[in-house]
């Protein structure tokens, strides 16, 4: 709340340099801010009495937006990349999917591997588990198991997280 939008009768006023000016009536505090060519901004509306500060609201608002942009830049959103295997996958297809998963892990992205059992394949879960374990073993240098292999309906899933520092990243 700024200037005329402040609805409290009495407010504790803080000056532009951080000094306390004391408890004042709202109208008096607004006039004091206008005398300094600044704005009265409510920084703690829930306090007793509410705390208002005399400051340049335009500059304050700009700085708040700048801080928010900086914080947003520093956020790192990890994307989970999906990969689907089959219990009857050929070696070349396996190697291709392994290569793609390694690339994603090196880029710092999580990889979710799904293996769908279709039709009668559901009776041969151990074959799928062997392939899944082989895939995890081959990825051990680049990623760690975040969520162990588990069955959900007719799909076996595992989530791999990239290792924090790989040798190649340290060299770069």
Phi and psi in radians as a Rosetta constraint file:
Dihedral C 1 N 2 CA 2 C 2 CIRCULARHARMONIC -2.233 0.35
Dihedral N 2 CA 2 C 2 N 3 CIRCULARHARMONIC 2.473 0.35
Dihedral C 2 N 3 CA 3 C 3 CIRCULARHARMONIC 0.758 0.35
Dihedral N 3 CA 3 C 3 N 4 CIRCULARHARMONIC -1.960 0.35
Dihedral C 3 N 4 CA 4 C 4 CIRCULARHARMONIC -1.184 0.35
Dihedral N 4 CA 4 C 4 N 5 CIRCULARHARMONIC -0.302 0.35
Dihedral C 4 N 5 CA 5 C 5 CIRCULARHARMONIC -1.397 0.35
Dihedral N 5 CA 5 C 5 N 6 CIRCULARHARMONIC -0.188 0.35
Dihedral C 5 N 6 CA 6 C 6 CIRCULARHARMONIC -1.268 0.35
Dihedral N 6 CA 6 C 6 N 7 CIRCULARHARMONIC 2.189 0.35
Dihedral C 6 N 7 CA 7 C 7 CIRCULARHARMONIC -1.900 0.35
Dihedral N 7 CA 7 C 7 N 8 CIRCULARHARMONIC 0.163 0.35
Dihedral C 7 N 8 CA 8 C 8 CIRCULARHARMONIC -1.516 0.35
Dihedral N 8 CA 8 C 8 N 9 CIRCULARHARMONIC 2.570 0.35
Dihedral C 8 N 9 CA 9 C 9 CIRCULARHARMONIC -1.345 0.35
Dihedral N 9 CA 9 C 9 N 10 CIRCULARHARMONIC -0.794 0.35
Dihedral C 9 N 10 CA 10 C 10 CIRCULARHARMONIC -2.090 0.35
Dihedral N 10 CA 10 C 10 N 11 CIRCULARHARMONIC 2.445 0.35
Dihedral C 10 N 11 CA 11 C 11 CIRCULARHARMONIC -2.419 0.35
Dihedral N 11 CA 11 C 11 N 12 CIRCULARHARMONIC 2.623 0.35
Dihedral C 11 N 12 CA 12 C 12 CIRCULARHARMONIC -1.511 0.35
Dihedral N 12 CA 12 C 12 N 13 CIRCULARHARMONIC 2.148 0.35
Dihedral C 12 N 13 CA 13 C 13 CIRCULARHARMONIC -1.833 0.35
Dihedral N 13 CA 13 C 13 N 14 CIRCULARHARMONIC 2.338 0.35
Dihedral C 13 N 14 CA 14 C 14 CIRCULARHARMONIC -1.987 0.35
Dihedral N 14 CA 14 C 14 N 15 CIRCULARHARMONIC 2.312 0.35
Dihedral C 14 N 15 CA 15 C 15 CIRCULARHARMONIC -1.288 0.35
Dihedral N 15 CA 15 C 15 N 16 CIRCULARHARMONIC 3.035 0.35
Dihedral C 15 N 16 CA 16 C 16 CIRCULARHARMONIC -1.129 0.35
Dihedral N 16 CA 16 C 16 N 17 CIRCULARHARMONIC -0.394 0.35
Dihedral C 16 N 17 CA 17 C 17 CIRCULARHARMONIC -1.740 0.35
Dihedral N 17 CA 17 C 17 N 18 CIRCULARHARMONIC 0.150 0.35
Dihedral C 17 N 18 CA 18 C 18 CIRCULARHARMONIC 1.629 0.35
Dihedral N 18 CA 18 C 18 N 19 CIRCULARHARMONIC 0.021 0.35
Dihedral C 18 N 19 CA 19 C 19 CIRCULARHARMONIC -1.445 0.35
Dihedral N 19 CA 19 C 19 N 20 CIRCULARHARMONIC 2.537 0.35
Dihedral C 19 N 20 CA 20 C 20 CIRCULARHARMONIC -1.401 0.35
Dihedral N 20 CA 20 C 20 N 21 CIRCULARHARMONIC 2.237 0.35
Dihedral C 20 N 21 CA 21 C 21 CIRCULARHARMONIC -1.719 0.35
Dihedral N 21 CA 21 C 21 N 22 CIRCULARHARMONIC -0.106 0.35
Dihedral C 21 N 22 CA 22 C 22 CIRCULARHARMONIC 1.736 0.35
Dihedral N 22 CA 22 C 22 N 23 CIRCULARHARMONIC -3.126 0.35
Dihedral C 22 N 23 CA 23 C 23 CIRCULARHARMONIC -1.482 0.35
Dihedral N 23 CA 23 C 23 N 24 CIRCULARHARMONIC 2.241 0.35
Dihedral C 23 N 24 CA 24 C 24 CIRCULARHARMONIC -2.345 0.35
Dihedral N 24 CA 24 C 24 N 25 CIRCULARHARMONIC 2.845 0.35
Dihedral C 24 N 25 CA 25 C 25 CIRCULARHARMONIC -1.251 0.35
Dihedral N 25 CA 25 C 25 N 26 CIRCULARHARMONIC 2.650 0.35
Dihedral C 25 N 26 CA 26 C 26 CIRCULARHARMONIC -0.956 0.35
Dihedral N 26 CA 26 C 26 N 27 CIRCULARHARMONIC -0.871 0.35
Dihedral C 26 N 27 CA 27 C 27 CIRCULARHARMONIC -1.027 0.35
Dihedral N 27 CA 27 C 27 N 28 CIRCULARHARMONIC -0.754 0.35
Dihedral C 27 N 28 CA 28 C 28 CIRCULARHARMONIC -1.117 0.35
Dihedral N 28 CA 28 C 28 N 29 CIRCULARHARMONIC -0.717 0.35
Dihedral C 28 N 29 CA 29 C 29 CIRCULARHARMONIC -1.146 0.35
Dihedral N 29 CA 29 C 29 N 30 CIRCULARHARMONIC -0.708 0.35
Dihedral C 29 N 30 CA 30 C 30 CIRCULARHARMONIC -1.143 0.35
Dihedral N 30 CA 30 C 30 N 31 CIRCULARHARMONIC -0.737 0.35
Dihedral C 30 N 31 CA 31 C 31 CIRCULARHARMONIC -1.092 0.35
Dihedral N 31 CA 31 C 31 N 32 CIRCULARHARMONIC -0.712 0.35
Dihedral C 31 N 32 CA 32 C 32 CIRCULARHARMONIC -1.089 0.35
Dihedral N 32 CA 32 C 32 N 33 CIRCULARHARMONIC -0.717 0.35
Dihedral C 32 N 33 CA 33 C 33 CIRCULARHARMONIC -1.140 0.35
Dihedral N 33 CA 33 C 33 N 34 CIRCULARHARMONIC -0.734 0.35
Dihedral C 33 N 34 CA 34 C 34 CIRCULARHARMONIC -1.140 0.35
Dihedral N 34 CA 34 C 34 N 35 CIRCULARHARMONIC -0.594 0.35
Dihedral C 34 N 35 CA 35 C 35 CIRCULARHARMONIC -1.052 0.35
Dihedral N 35 CA 35 C 35 N 36 CIRCULARHARMONIC -0.589 0.35
Dihedral C 35 N 36 CA 36 C 36 CIRCULARHARMONIC -1.568 0.35
Dihedral N 36 CA 36 C 36 N 37 CIRCULARHARMONIC 0.082 0.35
Dihedral C 36 N 37 CA 37 C 37 CIRCULARHARMONIC 1.012 0.35
Dihedral N 37 CA 37 C 37 N 38 CIRCULARHARMONIC 0.672 0.35
Dihedral C 37 N 38 CA 38 C 38 CIRCULARHARMONIC -2.233 0.35
Dihedral N 38 CA 38 C 38 N 39 CIRCULARHARMONIC -3.073 0.35
Dihedral C 38 N 39 CA 39 C 39 CIRCULARHARMONIC -2.025 0.35
Dihedral N 39 CA 39 C 39 N 40 CIRCULARHARMONIC 2.746 0.35
Dihedral C 39 N 40 CA 40 C 40 CIRCULARHARMONIC -1.766 0.35
Dihedral N 40 CA 40 C 40 N 41 CIRCULARHARMONIC 2.074 0.35
Dihedral C 40 N 41 CA 41 C 41 CIRCULARHARMONIC -2.104 0.35
Dihedral N 41 CA 41 C 41 N 42 CIRCULARHARMONIC 2.254 0.35
Dihedral C 41 N 42 CA 42 C 42 CIRCULARHARMONIC -1.427 0.35
Dihedral N 42 CA 42 C 42 N 43 CIRCULARHARMONIC 1.940 0.35
Dihedral C 42 N 43 CA 43 C 43 CIRCULARHARMONIC -1.654 0.35
Dihedral N 43 CA 43 C 43 N 44 CIRCULARHARMONIC -0.414 0.35
Dihedral C 43 N 44 CA 44 C 44 CIRCULARHARMONIC -2.461 0.35
Dihedral N 44 CA 44 C 44 N 45 CIRCULARHARMONIC 1.418 0.35
Dihedral C 44 N 45 CA 45 C 45 CIRCULARHARMONIC -1.199 0.35
Dihedral N 45 CA 45 C 45 N 46 CIRCULARHARMONIC -0.377 0.35
Dihedral C 45 N 46 CA 46 C 46 CIRCULARHARMONIC -1.557 0.35
Dihedral N 46 CA 46 C 46 N 47 CIRCULARHARMONIC -0.106 0.35
Dihedral C 46 N 47 CA 47 C 47 CIRCULARHARMONIC -1.284 0.35
Dihedral N 47 CA 47 C 47 N 48 CIRCULARHARMONIC 2.838 0.35
Dihedral C 47 N 48 CA 48 C 48 CIRCULARHARMONIC -2.030 0.35
Dihedral N 48 CA 48 C 48 N 49 CIRCULARHARMONIC 1.914 0.35
Dihedral C 48 N 49 CA 49 C 49 CIRCULARHARMONIC -1.283 0.35
Dihedral N 49 CA 49 C 49 N 50 CIRCULARHARMONIC 2.834 0.35
Dihedral C 49 N 50 CA 50 C 50 CIRCULARHARMONIC -1.015 0.35
Dihedral N 50 CA 50 C 50 N 51 CIRCULARHARMONIC 2.489 0.35
Dihedral C 50 N 51 CA 51 C 51 CIRCULARHARMONIC -1.749 0.35
Dihedral N 51 CA 51 C 51 N 52 CIRCULARHARMONIC 2.234 0.35
Dihedral C 51 N 52 CA 52 C 52 CIRCULARHARMONIC -2.171 0.35
Dihedral N 52 CA 52 C 52 N 53 CIRCULARHARMONIC 2.556 0.35
Dihedral C 52 N 53 CA 53 C 53 CIRCULARHARMONIC -2.132 0.35
Dihedral N 53 CA 53 C 53 N 54 CIRCULARHARMONIC 2.480 0.35
Dihedral C 53 N 54 CA 54 C 54 CIRCULARHARMONIC -1.563 0.35
Dihedral N 54 CA 54 C 54 N 55 CIRCULARHARMONIC 2.082 0.35
Dihedral C 54 N 55 CA 55 C 55 CIRCULARHARMONIC -2.753 0.35
Dihedral N 55 CA 55 C 55 N 56 CIRCULARHARMONIC 3.008 0.35
Dihedral C 55 N 56 CA 56 C 56 CIRCULARHARMONIC -1.487 0.35
Dihedral N 56 CA 56 C 56 N 57 CIRCULARHARMONIC 1.812 0.35
Dihedral C 56 N 57 CA 57 C 57 CIRCULARHARMONIC -1.111 0.35
Dihedral N 57 CA 57 C 57 N 58 CIRCULARHARMONIC -0.635 0.35
Dihedral C 57 N 58 CA 58 C 58 CIRCULARHARMONIC -1.039 0.35
Dihedral N 58 CA 58 C 58 N 59 CIRCULARHARMONIC -0.812 0.35
Dihedral C 58 N 59 CA 59 C 59 CIRCULARHARMONIC -1.165 0.35
Dihedral N 59 CA 59 C 59 N 60 CIRCULARHARMONIC -0.738 0.35
Dihedral C 59 N 60 CA 60 C 60 CIRCULARHARMONIC -1.033 0.35
Dihedral N 60 CA 60 C 60 N 61 CIRCULARHARMONIC -0.817 0.35
Dihedral C 60 N 61 CA 61 C 61 CIRCULARHARMONIC -1.094 0.35
Dihedral N 61 CA 61 C 61 N 62 CIRCULARHARMONIC -0.749 0.35
Dihedral C 61 N 62 CA 62 C 62 CIRCULARHARMONIC -1.054 0.35
Dihedral N 62 CA 62 C 62 N 63 CIRCULARHARMONIC -0.800 0.35
Dihedral C 62 N 63 CA 63 C 63 CIRCULARHARMONIC -1.106 0.35
Dihedral N 63 CA 63 C 63 N 64 CIRCULARHARMONIC -0.669 0.35
Dihedral C 63 N 64 CA 64 C 64 CIRCULARHARMONIC -1.106 0.35
Dihedral N 64 CA 64 C 64 N 65 CIRCULARHARMONIC -0.758 0.35
Dihedral C 64 N 65 CA 65 C 65 CIRCULARHARMONIC -1.109 0.35
Dihedral N 65 CA 65 C 65 N 66 CIRCULARHARMONIC -0.703 0.35
Dihedral C 65 N 66 CA 66 C 66 CIRCULARHARMONIC -1.087 0.35
Dihedral N 66 CA 66 C 66 N 67 CIRCULARHARMONIC -0.774 0.35
Dihedral C 66 N 67 CA 67 C 67 CIRCULARHARMONIC -1.079 0.35
Dihedral N 67 CA 67 C 67 N 68 CIRCULARHARMONIC -0.721 0.35
Dihedral C 67 N 68 CA 68 C 68 CIRCULARHARMONIC -1.119 0.35
Dihedral N 68 CA 68 C 68 N 69 CIRCULARHARMONIC -0.716 0.35
Dihedral C 68 N 69 CA 69 C 69 CIRCULARHARMONIC -1.123 0.35
Dihedral N 69 CA 69 C 69 N 70 CIRCULARHARMONIC -0.746 0.35
Dihedral C 69 N 70 CA 70 C 70 CIRCULARHARMONIC -1.095 0.35
Dihedral N 70 CA 70 C 70 N 71 CIRCULARHARMONIC -0.749 0.35
Dihedral C 70 N 71 CA 71 C 71 CIRCULARHARMONIC -1.111 0.35
Dihedral N 71 CA 71 C 71 N 72 CIRCULARHARMONIC -0.662 0.35
Dihedral C 71 N 72 CA 72 C 72 CIRCULARHARMONIC -1.180 0.35
Dihedral N 72 CA 72 C 72 N 73 CIRCULARHARMONIC -0.643 0.35
Dihedral C 72 N 73 CA 73 C 73 CIRCULARHARMONIC -1.116 0.35
Dihedral N 73 CA 73 C 73 N 74 CIRCULARHARMONIC -0.639 0.35
Dihedral C 73 N 74 CA 74 C 74 CIRCULARHARMONIC -1.362 0.35
Dihedral N 74 CA 74 C 74 N 75 CIRCULARHARMONIC -0.271 0.35
Dihedral C 74 N 75 CA 75 C 75 CIRCULARHARMONIC -1.217 0.35
Dihedral N 75 CA 75 C 75 N 76 CIRCULARHARMONIC 2.461 0.35
Dihedral C 75 N 76 CA 76 C 76 CIRCULARHARMONIC -2.108 0.35
Dihedral N 76 CA 76 C 76 N 77 CIRCULARHARMONIC 1.981 0.35
Dihedral C 76 N 77 CA 77 C 77 CIRCULARHARMONIC -1.626 0.35
Dihedral N 77 CA 77 C 77 N 78 CIRCULARHARMONIC 2.031 0.35
Dihedral C 77 N 78 CA 78 C 78 CIRCULARHARMONIC -1.516 0.35
Dihedral N 78 CA 78 C 78 N 79 CIRCULARHARMONIC 2.212 0.35
Dihedral C 78 N 79 CA 79 C 79 CIRCULARHARMONIC -1.668 0.35
Dihedral N 79 CA 79 C 79 N 80 CIRCULARHARMONIC 2.429 0.35
Dihedral C 79 N 80 CA 80 C 80 CIRCULARHARMONIC -1.705 0.35
Dihedral N 80 CA 80 C 80 N 81 CIRCULARHARMONIC 2.013 0.35
Dihedral C 80 N 81 CA 81 C 81 CIRCULARHARMONIC -1.579 0.35
Dihedral N 81 CA 81 C 81 N 82 CIRCULARHARMONIC 2.236 0.35
Dihedral C 81 N 82 CA 82 C 82 CIRCULARHARMONIC -1.505 0.35
Dihedral N 82 CA 82 C 82 N 83 CIRCULARHARMONIC 2.558 0.35
Dihedral C 82 N 83 CA 83 C 83 CIRCULARHARMONIC -2.506 0.35
Dihedral N 83 CA 83 C 83 N 84 CIRCULARHARMONIC 2.318 0.35
Dihedral C 83 N 84 CA 84 C 84 CIRCULARHARMONIC -2.005 0.35
Dihedral N 84 CA 84 C 84 N 85 CIRCULARHARMONIC 2.217 0.35
Dihedral C 84 N 85 CA 85 C 85 CIRCULARHARMONIC -1.913 0.35
Dihedral N 85 CA 85 C 85 N 86 CIRCULARHARMONIC 2.924 0.35
Dihedral C 85 N 86 CA 86 C 86 CIRCULARHARMONIC -2.236 0.35
Dihedral N 86 CA 86 C 86 N 87 CIRCULARHARMONIC 2.602 0.35
Dihedral C 86 N 87 CA 87 C 87 CIRCULARHARMONIC -1.140 0.35
Dihedral N 87 CA 87 C 87 N 88 CIRCULARHARMONIC -0.327 0.35
Dihedral C 87 N 88 CA 88 C 88 CIRCULARHARMONIC -1.997 0.35
Dihedral N 88 CA 88 C 88 N 89 CIRCULARHARMONIC 0.726 0.35
Dihedral C 88 N 89 CA 89 C 89 CIRCULARHARMONIC -1.364 0.35
Dihedral N 89 CA 89 C 89 N 90 CIRCULARHARMONIC 2.452 0.35
Dihedral C 89 N 90 CA 90 C 90 CIRCULARHARMONIC -1.338 0.35
Dihedral N 90 CA 90 C 90 N 91 CIRCULARHARMONIC 2.810 0.35
Dihedral C 90 N 91 CA 91 C 91 CIRCULARHARMONIC -1.089 0.35
Dihedral N 91 CA 91 C 91 N 92 CIRCULARHARMONIC -0.729 0.35
Dihedral C 91 N 92 CA 92 C 92 CIRCULARHARMONIC -1.133 0.35
Dihedral N 92 CA 92 C 92 N 93 CIRCULARHARMONIC -0.748 0.35
Dihedral C 92 N 93 CA 93 C 93 CIRCULARHARMONIC -1.107 0.35
Dihedral N 93 CA 93 C 93 N 94 CIRCULARHARMONIC -0.699 0.35
Dihedral C 93 N 94 CA 94 C 94 CIRCULARHARMONIC -1.048 0.35
Dihedral N 94 CA 94 C 94 N 95 CIRCULARHARMONIC -0.820 0.35
Dihedral C 94 N 95 CA 95 C 95 CIRCULARHARMONIC -1.111 0.35
Dihedral N 95 CA 95 C 95 N 96 CIRCULARHARMONIC -0.678 0.35
Dihedral C 95 N 96 CA 96 C 96 CIRCULARHARMONIC -1.116 0.35
Dihedral N 96 CA 96 C 96 N 97 CIRCULARHARMONIC -0.803 0.35
Dihedral C 96 N 97 CA 97 C 97 CIRCULARHARMONIC -1.175 0.35
Dihedral N 97 CA 97 C 97 N 98 CIRCULARHARMONIC -0.630 0.35
Dihedral C 97 N 98 CA 98 C 98 CIRCULARHARMONIC -1.113 0.35
Dihedral N 98 CA 98 C 98 N 99 CIRCULARHARMONIC -0.748 0.35
Dihedral C 98 N 99 CA 99 C 99 CIRCULARHARMONIC -1.080 0.35
Dihedral N 99 CA 99 C 99 N 100 CIRCULARHARMONIC -0.763 0.35
Dihedral C 99 N 100 CA 100 C 100 CIRCULARHARMONIC -1.122 0.35
Dihedral N 100 CA 100 C 100 N 101 CIRCULARHARMONIC -0.750 0.35
Dihedral C 100 N 101 CA 101 C 101 CIRCULARHARMONIC -1.119 0.35
Dihedral N 101 CA 101 C 101 N 102 CIRCULARHARMONIC -0.687 0.35
Dihedral C 101 N 102 CA 102 C 102 CIRCULARHARMONIC -1.093 0.35
Dihedral N 102 CA 102 C 102 N 103 CIRCULARHARMONIC -0.738 0.35
Dihedral C 102 N 103 CA 103 C 103 CIRCULARHARMONIC -1.047 0.35
Dihedral N 103 CA 103 C 103 N 104 CIRCULARHARMONIC -0.814 0.35
Dihedral C 103 N 104 CA 104 C 104 CIRCULARHARMONIC -1.096 0.35
Dihedral N 104 CA 104 C 104 N 105 CIRCULARHARMONIC -0.728 0.35
Dihedral C 104 N 105 CA 105 C 105 CIRCULARHARMONIC -1.131 0.35
Dihedral N 105 CA 105 C 105 N 106 CIRCULARHARMONIC -0.681 0.35
Dihedral C 105 N 106 CA 106 C 106 CIRCULARHARMONIC -1.154 0.35
Dihedral N 106 CA 106 C 106 N 107 CIRCULARHARMONIC -0.528 0.35
Dihedral C 106 N 107 CA 107 C 107 CIRCULARHARMONIC -1.367 0.35
Dihedral N 107 CA 107 C 107 N 108 CIRCULARHARMONIC -0.106 0.35
Dihedral C 107 N 108 CA 108 C 108 CIRCULARHARMONIC 1.590 0.35
Dihedral N 108 CA 108 C 108 N 109 CIRCULARHARMONIC 0.330 0.35
Dihedral C 108 N 109 CA 109 C 109 CIRCULARHARMONIC -1.812 0.35
Dihedral N 109 CA 109 C 109 N 110 CIRCULARHARMONIC 2.564 0.35
Dihedral C 109 N 110 CA 110 C 110 CIRCULARHARMONIC -1.318 0.35
Dihedral N 110 CA 110 C 110 N 111 CIRCULARHARMONIC 2.665 0.35
Dihedral C 110 N 111 CA 111 C 111 CIRCULARHARMONIC -2.189 0.35
Dihedral N 111 CA 111 C 111 N 112 CIRCULARHARMONIC 2.216 0.35
Dihedral C 111 N 112 CA 112 C 112 CIRCULARHARMONIC -1.871 0.35
Dihedral N 112 CA 112 C 112 N 113 CIRCULARHARMONIC 2.117 0.35
Dihedral C 112 N 113 CA 113 C 113 CIRCULARHARMONIC -1.860 0.35
Dihedral N 113 CA 113 C 113 N 114 CIRCULARHARMONIC 2.153 0.35
Dihedral C 113 N 114 CA 114 C 114 CIRCULARHARMONIC -1.957 0.35
Dihedral N 114 CA 114 C 114 N 115 CIRCULARHARMONIC 2.479 0.35
Dihedral C 114 N 115 CA 115 C 115 CIRCULARHARMONIC -2.257 0.35
Dihedral N 115 CA 115 C 115 N 116 CIRCULARHARMONIC 1.956 0.35
Dihedral C 115 N 116 CA 116 C 116 CIRCULARHARMONIC -1.599 0.35
Dihedral N 116 CA 116 C 116 N 117 CIRCULARHARMONIC 2.296 0.35
Dihedral C 116 N 117 CA 117 C 117 CIRCULARHARMONIC -1.746 0.35
Dihedral N 117 CA 117 C 117 N 118 CIRCULARHARMONIC 2.051 0.35
Dihedral C 117 N 118 CA 118 C 118 CIRCULARHARMONIC -1.953 0.35
Dihedral N 118 CA 118 C 118 N 119 CIRCULARHARMONIC 2.436 0.35
Dihedral C 118 N 119 CA 119 C 119 CIRCULARHARMONIC 1.083 0.35
Dihedral N 119 CA 119 C 119 N 120 CIRCULARHARMONIC -2.245 0.35
Dihedral C 119 N 120 CA 120 C 120 CIRCULARHARMONIC -1.350 0.35
Dihedral N 120 CA 120 C 120 N 121 CIRCULARHARMONIC -0.133 0.35
Dihedral C 120 N 121 CA 121 C 121 CIRCULARHARMONIC -1.073 0.35
Dihedral N 121 CA 121 C 121 N 122 CIRCULARHARMONIC -0.413 0.35
Dihedral C 121 N 122 CA 122 C 122 CIRCULARHARMONIC -1.064 0.35
Dihedral N 122 CA 122 C 122 N 123 CIRCULARHARMONIC -0.419 0.35
Dihedral C 122 N 123 CA 123 C 123 CIRCULARHARMONIC -1.349 0.35
Dihedral N 123 CA 123 C 123 N 124 CIRCULARHARMONIC -0.225 0.35
Dihedral C 123 N 124 CA 124 C 124 CIRCULARHARMONIC -1.984 0.35
Dihedral N 124 CA 124 C 124 N 125 CIRCULARHARMONIC 0.882 0.35
Dihedral C 124 N 125 CA 125 C 125 CIRCULARHARMONIC -1.049 0.35
Dihedral N 125 CA 125 C 125 N 126 CIRCULARHARMONIC -0.578 0.35
Dihedral C 125 N 126 CA 126 C 126 CIRCULARHARMONIC -1.087 0.35
Dihedral N 126 CA 126 C 126 N 127 CIRCULARHARMONIC -0.552 0.35
Dihedral C 126 N 127 CA 127 C 127 CIRCULARHARMONIC -1.157 0.35
Dihedral N 127 CA 127 C 127 N 128 CIRCULARHARMONIC -0.761 0.35
Dihedral C 127 N 128 CA 128 C 128 CIRCULARHARMONIC -1.118 0.35
Dihedral N 128 CA 128 C 128 N 129 CIRCULARHARMONIC -0.689 0.35
Dihedral C 128 N 129 CA 129 C 129 CIRCULARHARMONIC -1.115 0.35
Dihedral N 129 CA 129 C 129 N 130 CIRCULARHARMONIC -0.679 0.35
Dihedral C 129 N 130 CA 130 C 130 CIRCULARHARMONIC -1.088 0.35
Dihedral N 130 CA 130 C 130 N 131 CIRCULARHARMONIC -0.775 0.35
Dihedral C 130 N 131 CA 131 C 131 CIRCULARHARMONIC -1.136 0.35
Dihedral N 131 CA 131 C 131 N 132 CIRCULARHARMONIC -0.755 0.35
Dihedral C 131 N 132 CA 132 C 132 CIRCULARHARMONIC -1.095 0.35
Dihedral N 132 CA 132 C 132 N 133 CIRCULARHARMONIC -0.783 0.35
Dihedral C 132 N 133 CA 133 C 133 CIRCULARHARMONIC -1.136 0.35
Dihedral N 133 CA 133 C 133 N 134 CIRCULARHARMONIC -0.639 0.35
Dihedral C 133 N 134 CA 134 C 134 CIRCULARHARMONIC -1.109 0.35
Dihedral N 134 CA 134 C 134 N 135 CIRCULARHARMONIC -0.717 0.35
Dihedral C 134 N 135 CA 135 C 135 CIRCULARHARMONIC -1.122 0.35
Dihedral N 135 CA 135 C 135 N 136 CIRCULARHARMONIC -0.791 0.35
Dihedral C 135 N 136 CA 136 C 136 CIRCULARHARMONIC -1.090 0.35
Dihedral N 136 CA 136 C 136 N 137 CIRCULARHARMONIC -0.736 0.35
Dihedral C 136 N 137 CA 137 C 137 CIRCULARHARMONIC -1.085 0.35
Dihedral N 137 CA 137 C 137 N 138 CIRCULARHARMONIC -0.718 0.35
Dihedral C 137 N 138 CA 138 C 138 CIRCULARHARMONIC -1.224 0.35
Dihedral N 138 CA 138 C 138 N 139 CIRCULARHARMONIC -0.466 0.35
Dihedral C 138 N 139 CA 139 C 139 CIRCULARHARMONIC -1.558 0.35
Dihedral N 139 CA 139 C 139 N 140 CIRCULARHARMONIC -0.059 0.35
Dihedral C 139 N 140 CA 140 C 140 CIRCULARHARMONIC -0.969 0.35
Dihedral N 140 CA 140 C 140 N 141 CIRCULARHARMONIC -0.576 0.35
Dihedral C 140 N 141 CA 141 C 141 CIRCULARHARMONIC -1.235 0.35
Dihedral N 141 CA 141 C 141 N 142 CIRCULARHARMONIC -0.477 0.35
Dihedral C 141 N 142 CA 142 C 142 CIRCULARHARMONIC -1.861 0.35
Dihedral N 142 CA 142 C 142 N 143 CIRCULARHARMONIC -0.458 0.35
Dihedral C 142 N 143 CA 143 C 143 CIRCULARHARMONIC -2.563 0.35
Dihedral N 143 CA 143 C 143 N 144 CIRCULARHARMONIC 2.798 0.35
Dihedral C 143 N 144 CA 144 C 144 CIRCULARHARMONIC -2.047 0.35
Dihedral N 144 CA 144 C 144 N 145 CIRCULARHARMONIC 2.689 0.35
Dihedral C 144 N 145 CA 145 C 145 CIRCULARHARMONIC -1.285 0.35
Dihedral N 145 CA 145 C 145 N 146 CIRCULARHARMONIC 2.095 0.35
Dihedral C 145 N 146 CA 146 C 146 CIRCULARHARMONIC -1.562 0.35
Dihedral N 146 CA 146 C 146 N 147 CIRCULARHARMONIC -0.757 0.35
Dihedral C 146 N 147 CA 147 C 147 CIRCULARHARMONIC -2.305 0.35
Dihedral N 147 CA 147 C 147 N 148 CIRCULARHARMONIC 2.051 0.35
Dihedral C 147 N 148 CA 148 C 148 CIRCULARHARMONIC -1.038 0.35
Dihedral N 148 CA 148 C 148 N 149 CIRCULARHARMONIC 2.719 0.35
Dihedral C 148 N 149 CA 149 C 149 CIRCULARHARMONIC -0.997 0.35
Dihedral N 149 CA 149 C 149 N 150 CIRCULARHARMONIC 2.274 0.35
Dihedral C 149 N 150 CA 150 C 150 CIRCULARHARMONIC -2.528 0.35
Dihedral N 150 CA 150 C 150 N 151 CIRCULARHARMONIC 2.635 0.35
Dihedral C 150 N 151 CA 151 C 151 CIRCULARHARMONIC -1.613 0.35
Dihedral N 151 CA 151 C 151 N 152 CIRCULARHARMONIC 2.298 0.35
Dihedral C 151 N 152 CA 152 C 152 CIRCULARHARMONIC -2.276 0.35
Dihedral N 152 CA 152 C 152 N 153 CIRCULARHARMONIC 1.709 0.35
Dihedral C 152 N 153 CA 153 C 153 CIRCULARHARMONIC 1.245 0.35
Dihedral N 153 CA 153 C 153 N 154 CIRCULARHARMONIC -2.140 0.35
Dihedral C 153 N 154 CA 154 C 154 CIRCULARHARMONIC -1.819 0.35
Dihedral N 154 CA 154 C 154 N 155 CIRCULARHARMONIC 0.362 0.35
Dihedral C 154 N 155 CA 155 C 155 CIRCULARHARMONIC -2.181 0.35
Dihedral N 155 CA 155 C 155 N 156 CIRCULARHARMONIC 2.279 0.35
Dihedral C 155 N 156 CA 156 C 156 CIRCULARHARMONIC -1.742 0.35
Dihedral N 156 CA 156 C 156 N 157 CIRCULARHARMONIC 2.285 0.35
Dihedral C 156 N 157 CA 157 C 157 CIRCULARHARMONIC -2.247 0.35
Dihedral N 157 CA 157 C 157 N 158 CIRCULARHARMONIC 2.619 0.35
Dihedral C 157 N 158 CA 158 C 158 CIRCULARHARMONIC -2.554 0.35
Dihedral N 158 CA 158 C 158 N 159 CIRCULARHARMONIC 2.507 0.35
Dihedral C 158 N 159 CA 159 C 159 CIRCULARHARMONIC -2.031 0.35
Dihedral N 159 CA 159 C 159 N 160 CIRCULARHARMONIC 2.255 0.35
Dihedral C 159 N 160 CA 160 C 160 CIRCULARHARMONIC -1.957 0.35
Dihedral N 160 CA 160 C 160 N 161 CIRCULARHARMONIC 2.310 0.35
Dihedral C 160 N 161 CA 161 C 161 CIRCULARHARMONIC -1.844 0.35
Dihedral N 161 CA 161 C 161 N 162 CIRCULARHARMONIC 2.498 0.35
Dihedral C 161 N 162 CA 162 C 162 CIRCULARHARMONIC -1.160 0.35
Dihedral N 162 CA 162 C 162 N 163 CIRCULARHARMONIC 2.582 0.35
Dihedral C 162 N 163 CA 163 C 163 CIRCULARHARMONIC -1.212 0.35
Dihedral N 163 CA 163 C 163 N 164 CIRCULARHARMONIC 2.607 0.35
Dihedral C 163 N 164 CA 164 C 164 CIRCULARHARMONIC -1.031 0.35
Dihedral N 164 CA 164 C 164 N 165 CIRCULARHARMONIC -0.912 0.35
Dihedral C 164 N 165 CA 165 C 165 CIRCULARHARMONIC -2.269 0.35
Dihedral N 165 CA 165 C 165 N 166 CIRCULARHARMONIC 2.138 0.35
Dihedral C 165 N 166 CA 166 C 166 CIRCULARHARMONIC -1.735 0.35
Dihedral N 166 CA 166 C 166 N 167 CIRCULARHARMONIC 2.841 0.35
Dihedral C 166 N 167 CA 167 C 167 CIRCULARHARMONIC -1.050 0.35
Dihedral N 167 CA 167 C 167 N 168 CIRCULARHARMONIC -0.676 0.35
Dihedral C 167 N 168 CA 168 C 168 CIRCULARHARMONIC -1.157 0.35
Dihedral N 168 CA 168 C 168 N 169 CIRCULARHARMONIC -0.660 0.35
Dihedral C 168 N 169 CA 169 C 169 CIRCULARHARMONIC -1.165 0.35
Dihedral N 169 CA 169 C 169 N 170 CIRCULARHARMONIC -0.657 0.35
Dihedral C 169 N 170 CA 170 C 170 CIRCULARHARMONIC -1.136 0.35
Dihedral N 170 CA 170 C 170 N 171 CIRCULARHARMONIC -0.630 0.35
Dihedral C 170 N 171 CA 171 C 171 CIRCULARHARMONIC -1.199 0.35
Dihedral N 171 CA 171 C 171 N 172 CIRCULARHARMONIC -0.586 0.35
